């Protein structure tokens, strides 16, 4: 059941859900290869269309979260996109958004331009040949993203209309969209608005206002509901609106558009679900990180209990563990899933992901205190870790716990360059770095926790 509150009564341990989702949407933007703030700007455009249509409060509330979370499933097809193109998944996704992919010719040209960059002519030709059944491949990529996005919306207990709109985001008015080929008004209204708003935002950011309206007009009756394109037209001459779109704090602008009598809030339980939901987004990025965040959370809570952490500390530790790798959404799957040794440049990209984690979580007021801990999961006791090289004297105790839990789960899981390791071998490897990489107290607590319970589970609410 959704919790509703007026802005004046939102206090204590409850925070406006829009503030959290808008901040975390920046992680979805980088996964899709879009500039930071894409989802929030799409929200501003889509809500203006909703205003022109005079939607009621309930529909506007569902639309609001549809627009912010439209890309919630974007990580689920990253690995498959990278494999299909033999290219950087984020670059492929970014350029794909500028293509009329309902045109077979434009789709073919996009494939030719993007497969195997830097590869030999023969390798590129083989990759292009793999798209002989590109329609089926493309449909499956979109279906995976849309279904996962709808699942995330349901995990957050958002309105059914929001989940269904996210699921139908890539359907087209003429029935040539995917994954179901819905026609005209068979497509949920909120999905039609979101599809138009995101295209307008992308072309406006990339090519300017005239290009944005030109593509909307050109695709009216094909991609987009003509009535919605008509509803968009009054915005063309609202110069102040478009100036605000790339100036000031767009998140504050977006928050003001949530219907005042339908403001959703997040209490402690909902914050847990948000962390769990985004852990699913994070782990979907690569087949080799399936449930990694949940596994790290389980080990971390087990260690924390052995160390005598109080219940509130355990809850914070679990949230930090679930979100520690959110920065990996900004790393290409060509690097994350590479079976061979990383080059120096590739490893430098990987080493930046804790920095991305900090930047994303620091945007969220209720997660700001967790940002430091979550972003320190690759730091070492001897100061030789990354991304900041923090020495033991200034490394917070929860961060030391998280560092141990992260390596334990990583070693116990399959990776593209090796098979999963048995628990005895995991502990043997880690024991060699006790005191240099890992806090001795935290490692000893891990051994005790594993002896007590082979795979400690992190409860939904600590």
C-alpha positions as CSV (number, residue, x, y, z in Angstrom):
1,X,0.0,0.0,0.0
2,X,1.4,3.4,-0.9
3,X,2.0,5.8,2.0
4,X,0.8,9.3,1.3
5,X,1.7,12.4,3.2
6,X,1.4,16.1,2.7
7,X,4.7,17.9,2.4
8,X,4.2,19.7,5.7
9,X,3.9,16.4,7.6
10,X,6.9,14.7,6.1
11,X,9.4,14.6,9.0
12,X,11.5,12.3,11.2
13,X,12.7,9.2,9.4
14,X,10.5,9.7,6.4
15,X,11.7,11.4,3.3
16,X,10.0,12.2,0.0
17,X,10.3,9.2,-2.3
18,X,10.8,11.6,-5.3
19,X,14.0,13.0,-3.8
20,X,15.5,9.5,-3.5
21,X,14.4,8.2,-6.9
22,X,15.4,11.4,-8.7
23,X,18.9,11.2,-7.3
24,X,19.3,7.5,-8.0
25,X,18.0,8.0,-11.6
26,X,21.4,9.5,-12.4
27,X,22.8,6.0,-12.1
28,X,20.2,4.9,-14.7
29,X,21.3,7.8,-17.0
30,X,24.9,6.7,-17.1
31,X,23.9,3.1,-17.7
32,X,22.0,4.2,-20.8
33,X,24.8,6.3,-22.0
34,X,22.9,9.5,-21.4
35,X,24.1,12.7,-19.8
36,X,23.4,13.0,-16.1
37,X,19.9,14.3,-15.4
38,X,18.3,12.8,-18.5
39,X,15.6,11.1,-16.5
40,X,14.8,14.1,-14.4
41,X,14.6,16.4,-17.5
42,X,12.4,13.8,-19.2
43,X,10.2,14.0,-16.1
44,X,9.9,17.8,-16.5
45,X,8.9,17.5,-20.1
46,X,6.5,14.6,-19.6
47,X,4.7,16.3,-16.6
48,X,4.2,19.4,-18.8
49,X,2.5,17.2,-21.4
50,X,0.4,15.7,-18.6
51,X,-0.5,19.2,-17.5
52,X,-1.7,20.1,-21.0
53,X,-3.8,16.9,-21.0
54,X,-5.3,17.9,-17.6
55,X,-4.5,14.5,-16.1
56,X,-6.0,13.9,-12.6
57,X,-3.8,13.7,-9.5
58,X,-3.7,9.9,-9.5
59,X,-2.6,9.7,-13.1
60,X,0.0,12.5,-12.6
61,X,1.4,10.7,-9.7
62,X,1.8,7.4,-11.7
63,X,3.2,9.4,-14.6
64,X,5.7,11.2,-12.3
65,X,7.3,7.9,-11.2
66,X,7.1,6.4,-14.7
67,X,9.2,9.2,-16.0
68,X,11.8,9.0,-13.3
69,X,12.1,5.2,-13.4
70,X,11.5,4.6,-17.1
71,X,15.0,3.1,-17.4
72,X,15.0,1.0,-14.3
73,X,15.5,-2.1,-16.3
74,X,18.3,-0.7,-18.5
75,X,21.1,-2.7,-16.9
76,X,19.4,-6.0,-17.6
77,X,20.3,-6.0,-21.3
78,X,23.8,-4.4,-21.0
79,X,25.7,-7.6,-21.3
80,X,23.7,-8.9,-24.2
81,X,24.0,-5.5,-26.0
82,X,27.8,-5.6,-25.5
83,X,28.0,-9.2,-26.8
84,X,25.7,-8.6,-29.8
85,X,27.6,-5.5,-31.0
86,X,31.1,-6.4,-29.7
87,X,31.2,-2.8,-28.5
88,X,30.7,-0.5,-25.5
89,X,27.1,-1.1,-24.4
90,X,26.7,2.5,-23.2
91,X,27.9,4.0,-26.5
92,X,25.6,1.6,-28.5
93,X,22.6,2.6,-26.3
94,X,23.4,6.3,-26.6
95,X,23.5,6.2,-30.4
96,X,20.6,3.9,-30.6
97,X,18.3,6.5,-29.0
98,X,19.0,8.8,-31.9
99,X,18.0,6.3,-34.6
100,X,14.5,5.6,-36.0
101,X,15.0,1.9,-35.4
102,X,11.6,1.0,-36.8
103,X,13.3,1.6,-40.2
104,X,15.2,-1.5,-41.2
105,X,17.7,0.6,-43.2
106,X,18.5,3.0,-40.3
107,X,18.8,0.0,-38.0
108,X,21.2,-1.7,-40.4
109,X,23.3,1.5,-40.8
110,X,23.4,1.8,-37.0
111,X,24.7,-1.8,-36.7
112,X,27.3,-1.3,-39.3
113,X,28.6,1.9,-37.6
114,X,28.7,0.4,-34.1
115,X,29.9,-3.2,-34.4
116,X,33.4,-4.1,-33.4
117,X,34.9,-0.6,-33.3
118,X,38.6,-0.8,-34.1
119,X,38.2,-4.4,-35.3
120,X,39.3,-5.8,-38.7
121,X,37.0,-5.6,-41.7
122,X,36.5,-9.4,-41.5
123,X,35.6,-9.3,-37.8
124,X,33.2,-6.5,-38.3
125,X,31.6,-8.3,-41.2
126,X,31.1,-11.4,-39.1
127,X,29.5,-9.3,-36.3
128,X,27.1,-7.7,-38.8
129,X,26.2,-11.1,-40.2
130,X,25.2,-12.1,-36.7
131,X,22.4,-9.6,-37.0
132,X,20.6,-11.6,-39.7
133,X,17.9,-12.1,-37.2
134,X,18.3,-8.6,-35.7
135,X,14.6,-8.1,-35.3
136,X,14.4,-11.0,-32.9
137,X,17.5,-10.0,-31.1
138,X,16.4,-6.4,-30.7
139,X,13.0,-7.4,-29.5
140,X,14.5,-9.6,-26.8
141,X,16.8,-6.9,-25.7
142,X,13.9,-4.4,-25.3
143,X,11.7,-7.0,-23.7
144,X,14.3,-7.8,-21.1
145,X,14.8,-4.2,-20.2
146,X,11.0,-3.4,-20.1
147,X,10.1,-6.4,-18.0
148,X,12.9,-5.8,-15.5
149,X,11.9,-2.2,-15.2
150,X,8.3,-3.1,-14.4
151,X,9.5,-5.5,-11.8
152,X,11.6,-2.8,-10.1
153,X,8.5,-0.5,-10.0
154,X,6.5,-3.3,-8.4
155,X,9.3,-3.9,-5.8
156,X,9.0,-0.3,-4.8
157,X,5.2,-0.8,-4.5
158,X,4.4,1.9,-7.0
159,X,1.1,2.1,-8.8
160,X,0.2,-0.6,-11.3
161,X,-0.1,2.1,-14.0
162,X,3.5,3.0,-13.4
163,X,4.7,-0.6,-13.8
164,X,2.6,-1.1,-17.0
165,X,3.8,2.1,-18.5
166,X,7.5,1.2,-18.0
167,X,6.8,-2.2,-19.5
168,X,5.3,-0.5,-22.6
169,X,7.8,2.3,-23.0
170,X,9.0,1.2,-26.4
171,X,5.7,0.5,-28.0
172,X,4.8,2.7,-31.0
173,X,1.5,4.2,-32.1
174,X,1.6,2.4,-35.5
175,X,2.0,-1.0,-33.8
176,X,5.6,-1.4,-35.0
177,X,7.2,-1.0,-31.6
178,X,8.4,-3.7,-29.2
179,X,8.1,-6.0,-27.4
180,X,4.4,-6.7,-28.0
181,X,3.6,-4.5,-31.0
182,X,0.7,-2.8,-29.3
183,X,-1.3,-0.5,-31.6
184,X,-2.6,3.0,-30.9
185,X,-4.6,3.3,-27.7
186,X,-3.7,-0.2,-26.7
187,X,-0.5,1.4,-25.5
188,X,-1.0,2.8,-21.9
189,X,-1.4,6.6,-22.0
190,X,1.5,7.1,-19.5
191,X,3.8,5.0,-21.7
192,X,2.9,7.1,-24.7
193,X,3.7,10.3,-22.8
194,X,7.0,8.9,-21.5
195,X,8.1,7.6,-24.9
196,X,7.5,11.1,-26.5
197,X,9.1,13.0,-23.5
198,X,12.3,10.9,-23.5
199,X,12.8,11.3,-27.3
200,X,12.3,15.1,-27.1
201,X,14.7,15.3,-24.2
202,X,17.4,13.3,-26.0
203,X,17.2,15.3,-29.2
204,X,17.0,18.6,-27.3
205,X,20.1,17.8,-25.3
206,X,22.0,16.6,-28.4
207,X,20.8,18.8,-31.2
208,X,18.7,21.7,-29.8
209,X,15.1,22.7,-29.6
210,X,14.2,22.7,-33.3
211,X,15.6,19.2,-33.8
212,X,13.5,18.0,-30.8
213,X,10.3,19.3,-32.2
214,X,11.2,18.2,-35.7
215,X,11.6,14.6,-34.7
216,X,8.4,14.7,-32.7
217,X,6.5,16.0,-35.7
218,X,8.2,13.6,-38.1
219,X,7.3,10.6,-35.9
220,X,3.7,11.7,-35.1
221,X,1.3,8.9,-36.1
222,X,4.2,6.5,-36.3
223,X,6.1,6.4,-33.0
224,X,3.9,8.9,-31.2
225,X,0.2,9.5,-30.5
226,X,-0.6,12.6,-32.7
227,X,-2.7,14.1,-29.9
228,X,0.3,14.1,-27.6
229,X,2.5,15.7,-30.1
230,X,-0.2,18.4,-30.5
231,X,-0.3,18.8,-26.7
232,X,3.5,19.3,-26.8
233,X,3.4,22.1,-29.3
234,X,2.6,25.0,-26.8
235,X,6.0,24.3,-25.2
236,X,7.9,25.2,-28.3
237,X,7.8,28.9,-27.6
238,X,8.3,28.6,-23.8
239,X,11.9,29.7,-23.7
240,X,12.0,30.0,-19.9
241,X,11.0,26.3,-19.6
242,X,13.8,25.1,-21.9
243,X,16.3,27.3,-20.2
244,X,15.4,25.9,-16.8
245,X,15.8,22.4,-18.2
246,X,19.6,22.8,-18.3
247,X,20.0,25.3,-15.5
248,X,19.7,25.2,-11.7
249,X,18.7,22.2,-9.7
250,X,16.4,20.2,-12.0
251,X,15.7,17.7,-9.2
252,X,14.0,20.4,-7.1
253,X,12.0,21.5,-10.2
254,X,10.9,17.9,-10.7
255,X,10.0,17.4,-7.0
256,X,7.7,20.4,-7.2
257,X,5.7,18.6,-10.0
258,X,4.6,15.7,-7.8
259,X,0.9,16.2,-7.0
260,X,0.9,17.8,-3.6
261,X,-1.9,15.6,-2.3
262,X,-0.2,12.4,-3.6
263,X,3.4,12.9,-2.3
264,X,4.8,9.5,-1.6
265,X,7.3,9.1,1.3
266,X,9.8,6.5,2.3
267,X,10.0,5.2,5.8
268,X,12.7,2.8,7.1
269,X,11.1,-0.2,5.5
270,X,10.7,1.5,2.1
271,X,14.3,2.6,2.2
272,X,15.3,-1.0,2.6
273,X,13.2,-1.9,-0.5
274,X,14.8,0.9,-2.5
275,X,18.2,-0.5,-1.6
276,X,17.1,-4.0,-2.5
277,X,15.6,-2.8,-5.8
278,X,18.7,-0.9,-6.9
279,X,20.8,-3.8,-5.9
280,X,18.9,-5.8,-8.5
281,X,19.6,-3.1,-11.0
282,X,23.3,-3.2,-10.2
283,X,23.7,-6.9,-10.3
284,X,21.8,-7.2,-13.6
285,X,24.6,-5.3,-15.3
286,X,26.7,-8.5,-15.7
287,X,25.9,-12.2,-15.5
288,X,29.0,-12.6,-13.3
289,X,27.6,-10.3,-10.6
290,X,24.2,-12.1,-10.3
291,X,23.1,-11.4,-6.6
292,X,26.6,-10.2,-5.7
293,X,25.2,-7.2,-3.8
294,X,22.8,-9.3,-1.8
295,X,25.7,-11.8,-1.1
296,X,27.9,-9.0,0.1
297,X,25.1,-7.7,2.3
298,X,24.7,-11.2,3.8
299,X,28.4,-11.5,4.7
300,X,28.6,-7.9,6.0
301,X,25.6,-8.3,8.3
302,X,27.1,-11.6,9.6
303,X,30.4,-9.9,10.3
304,X,28.7,-7.0,11.9
305,X,26.7,-9.2,14.3
306,X,29.9,-11.0,15.4
307,X,31.4,-7.5,16.1
308,X,28.4,-6.5,18.2
309,X,26.9,-3.9,15.8
310,X,23.6,-2.5,17.1
311,X,20.5,-2.9,15.0
312,X,20.5,0.6,13.5
313,X,24.2,0.1,12.5
314,X,23.4,-3.3,10.9
315,X,20.6,-1.7,8.9
316,X,22.9,1.0,7.6
317,X,25.6,-1.5,6.9
318,X,23.2,-3.7,4.9
319,X,22.0,-0.7,2.8
320,X,25.6,0.3,2.1
321,X,26.4,-3.2,1.1
322,X,23.4,-3.4,-1.3
323,X,24.4,-0.2,-3.0
324,X,28.2,-0.4,-2.8
325,X,28.6,-1.2,-6.5
326,X,26.1,1.3,-7.9
327,X,29.1,3.0,-9.6
328,X,29.7,-0.1,-11.7
329,X,26.7,1.0,-13.8
330,X,29.0,3.5,-15.3
331,X,31.5,0.9,-16.5
332,X,31.3,-0.7,-19.9
333,X,30.5,-4.4,-20.0
334,X,33.4,-4.8,-22.4
335,X,35.5,-4.3,-19.3
336,X,33.3,-5.9,-16.6
337,X,32.9,-9.1,-18.6
338,X,36.3,-9.3,-20.3
339,X,37.7,-12.9,-19.9
340,X,41.3,-11.8,-20.3
341,X,43.6,-9.5,-18.3
342,X,42.6,-5.9,-18.3
343,X,44.8,-3.3,-19.9
344,X,46.1,-0.4,-17.7
345,X,43.4,1.9,-19.2
346,X,40.6,-0.6,-18.6
347,X,41.7,-1.2,-15.0
348,X,41.8,2.6,-14.5
349,X,38.1,2.6,-15.6
350,X,37.2,-0.1,-13.1
351,X,39.0,1.8,-10.3
352,X,36.7,4.7,-10.8
353,X,33.6,2.9,-9.9
354,X,33.8,3.6,-6.1
355,X,34.1,7.3,-7.0
356,X,30.9,7.0,-9.1
357,X,29.3,5.2,-6.1
358,X,30.1,8.1,-3.8
359,X,28.9,10.7,-6.3
360,X,25.6,8.9,-6.8
361,X,24.8,8.1,-3.2
362,X,25.9,11.6,-2.0
363,X,23.1,13.1,-4.0
364,X,20.5,11.2,-1.8
365,X,20.1,13.0,1.6
366,X,19.1,9.8,3.4
367,X,22.0,7.8,1.9
368,X,24.6,10.5,2.2
369,X,26.0,9.1,5.4
370,X,26.3,5.7,3.7
371,X,28.2,7.1,0.7
372,X,31.6,7.2,2.4
373,X,31.3,3.6,3.6
374,X,29.9,2.2,0.3
375,X,32.6,4.0,-1.7
376,X,35.4,2.6,0.5
377,X,34.9,-1.1,-0.3
378,X,38.2,-1.4,-2.2
379,X,40.3,0.5,0.3
380,X,43.0,-1.5,2.2
381,X,44.4,-1.3,5.7
382,X,47.9,-0.5,4.2
383,X,46.5,2.5,2.2
384,X,47.1,0.8,-1.1
385,X,43.5,0.4,-2.1
386,X,41.3,2.6,-4.3
387,X,39.9,5.0,-5.2
388,X,41.4,7.3,-2.6
389,X,44.1,5.1,-0.9
390,X,42.7,5.6,2.6
391,X,44.9,4.2,5.4
392,X,43.6,2.1,8.3
393,X,43.6,5.0,10.7
394,X,40.9,6.9,8.9
395,X,39.0,4.0,7.4
396,X,35.6,3.7,9.2
397,X,34.9,0.3,10.8
398,X,31.8,-0.4,8.7
399,X,34.0,0.2,5.6
400,X,36.5,-2.4,6.8
401,X,33.6,-4.9,7.2
402,X,32.4,-4.1,3.7
403,X,35.8,-4.6,2.2
404,X,36.1,-8.1,3.7
405,X,32.5,-9.0,2.7
406,X,33.0,-7.8,-0.9
407,X,36.1,-9.9,-1.5
408,X,34.6,-13.0,0.2
409,X,31.6,-12.9,-2.1
410,X,33.6,-12.1,-5.2
411,X,36.1,-15.0,-4.7
412,X,33.2,-17.4,-4.0
413,X,31.5,-16.5,-7.3
414,X,32.3,-17.3,-10.9
415,X,34.1,-14.6,-12.9
416,X,34.8,-14.4,-16.6
417,X,38.5,-15.2,-16.0
418,X,38.1,-18.1,-13.4
419,X,35.7,-20.5,-11.8
420,X,34.1,-20.0,-8.4
421,X,36.3,-20.9,-5.5
422,X,35.4,-23.2,-2.6
423,X,35.0,-21.5,0.8
424,X,38.2,-23.1,2.2
425,X,40.2,-21.6,-0.7
426,X,38.5,-18.2,-0.3
427,X,39.5,-18.0,3.3
428,X,43.0,-19.2,2.6
429,X,43.5,-16.5,0.0
430,X,42.1,-13.8,2.2
431,X,44.0,-15.0,5.3
432,X,47.3,-14.2,3.4
433,X,46.2,-10.5,3.3
434,X,45.0,-10.3,6.9
435,X,46.4,-7.1,8.4
436,X,47.6,-5.7,5.1
437,X,44.5,-5.6,2.9
438,X,41.9,-6.7,5.5
439,X,41.2,-5.6,9.0
440,X,42.2,-8.6,11.3
441,X,39.2,-8.1,13.5
442,X,36.8,-8.1,10.6
443,X,38.4,-11.1,8.9
444,X,38.3,-13.1,12.2
445,X,34.6,-12.2,12.5
446,X,34.0,-13.5,9.0
447,X,35.6,-16.8,9.9
448,X,33.5,-17.1,13.0
449,X,30.3,-16.1,11.2
450,X,31.0,-18.7,8.5
451,X,31.7,-21.4,11.0
452,X,28.3,-20.5,12.7
453,X,26.4,-20.2,9.4
454,X,28.1,-21.1,6.1
455,X,26.4,-18.3,4.2
456,X,25.0,-15.6,6.5
457,X,21.7,-14.2,5.2
458,X,20.8,-10.5,5.5
459,X,17.2,-10.2,6.7
460,X,14.9,-7.7,5.0
461,X,14.7,-5.6,8.1
462,X,17.5,-5.7,10.7
